[in-house]
Amino acid sequence: MALAALREASRCLASSRGSAAAARPMLLAHSRGITYKLFIGGLSQFATEDSVAEAFSRYGQVIEATIVTDKVTSRPKGFGFVKFASQEEADTAREEMNGKVLNGRVIYVDIAKVKMERDADARPIARGPPKPIGND
């Protein structure tokens, strides 16, 4: 029953977006949080999420491709992430795509590192101005 609901949600999402890349089915593994993320560095400013997803789809089921953008200018920062459903697909894509040319730029592919969690209210300790040297 849950799988049928997931398929229906995937179809609705794909029909609302209208692009071929959006028609990729959502996987049950994605809903459970079992994904394998790759870091993609050296992306061209003309790279899109769809073009990155298409380039990596040769090596397996791409769940999501994101390109990180600057908050102020909304321009791409030159790196992004690709999520795969299985570790084997992610490893194959990493080995095959690392050092390849995508949109005129050599890209670097590695396993994404886990983002360190910070407390929202944690701030560095302010200790005041530095003490002068030699004026005791």
Salt bridges, closest charged atoms under 4 A:
GLU8 OE1 - ARG11 NH1 3.53
GLU64 OE1 - LYS83 NZ 3.35
